[in-house]
Amino acid sequence: MVNDRLVHVLESRNLLSEVQCGFRKDHSTLDHLVKLETIIKKAFARKKQVLAVFFDLEKAYDTTWRYRILKNLFDLDFRGRLPMIISNFLKDRHFGVKAEKAFSPSYHQKTVFPKAVF
């Protein structure tokens, strides 16, 4: 629900790049793969080379600076309930692991998180 609302606001304000595919309706990673395939085929036909660089951000969610997410929302003029919900969602996170029928203890997700900017 929160993602749907956030994406709606971002889309309606044209705040997302046209190449952003993640978490958007009618967009997917497959779009980028098809575009890359097209570029490769055109280059091959012209006897040219294509250089592609791919990278994976290890633990991207765990290492995201959450304060910056909130600051960006504030800078984009987000006010009211939505940023507060997101702020509360990002605070005091706990996680555990389930393997088959066994559960690990709950662990606190450590993060540097100053008071909300809202």
ROROFI-265629 format. One record per residue (C-alpha): y, x, z; residue in three letters. Coordinates in pm, whole numbers, padded with zeros to 5 digits, always signed. Last residue first. Layout:
BEGIN
YXZala ...
***
This chain:
BEGIN
+01578+00953+00932phe +01530+01328+00951val +01225+01292+01171ala +01184+01545+01452lys +01041+01880+01352pro +00686+01918+01220phe +00517+02253+01214val +00156+02158+01166thr -00171+02165+01352lys -00430+01907+01254gln -00587+01802+01583his -00964+01810+01580tyr -01208+01526+01651ser -01558+01637+01745pro -01810+01654+01464ser -02015+01351+01361phe -02385+01347+01272ala -02544+01070+01065lys -02536+01250+00727glu -02265+01509+00782ala -01944+01353+00913lys -01643+01574+00976val -01343+01505+01193gly -00969+01479+01156phe -00658+01425+01360his -00297+01390+01245arg -00009+01379+01495asp +00265+01304+01246lys +00227+01254+00869leu +00165+00878+00891phe +00462+00833+01125asn +00691+01003+00872ser +00545+00798+00585ile +00601+00475+00778ile +00955+00586+00864met +01022+00676+00500pro +00913+00324+00394leu +01088+00135+00674arg +01451+00218+00608gly +01603+00489+00394arg +01509+00675+00077phe +01822+00824-00078asp +01651+01095-00284leu +01777+01351-00031asp +01598+01154+00243phe +01274+01154+00046leu +01313+01527-00015asn +01373+01585+00357lys +01060+01387+00440leu +00847+01594+00204ile +01019+01908+00331arg +00922+01823+00689tyr +00565+01789+00574arg +00534+02147+00460trp +00209+02116+00270thr -00062+02346+00404thr -00329+02090+00488asp -00266+01885+00173tyr -00279+02187-00055ala -00590+02331+00112lys -00633+02572-00178glu -00376+02515-00447leu -00574+02538-00766asp -00441+02727-01063phe -00471+02701-01437phe -00303+02920-01696val -00340+02848-02066ala -00266+03086-02352leu -00317+02953-02699val -00370+03172-03005gln -00282+03107-03366lys -00503+03066-03672lys -00300+02761-03779arg -00605+02533-03749ala -00695+02700-03419phe -00342+02643-03288ala -00358+02275-03382lys -00701+02238-03218lys -00586+02415-02900ile -00273+02201-02870ile -00477+01885-02921thr -00729+01992-02657glu -00445+02064-02414leu -00301+01716-02473lys -00644+01560-02421val -00687+01758-02098leu -00343+01657-01975his -00413+01288-02031asp -00756+01330-01866leu -00578+01431-01549thr -00466+01072-01530ser -00188+00831-01619his -00211+00454-01673asp -00093+00387-01318lys +00033+00696-01142arg -00125+00883-00851phe -00144+01213-01039gly -00004+01217-01391cys +00333+01388-01372gln +00424+01503-01724val +00703+01247-01763glu +00857+01386-01444ser +00898+01134-01167leu +01237+01020-01037leu +01295+00750-01298asn +01443+00518-01032arg +01193+00241-01109ser +00908+00493-01121glu +00994+00654-00785leu +01040+00312-00623val +00711+00181-00762his +00532+00506-00673val +00648+00472-00312leu +00546+00107-00290arg +00200+00168-00439asp +00151+00476-00221asn +00241+00279+00092val +00000+00000+00000met 
***
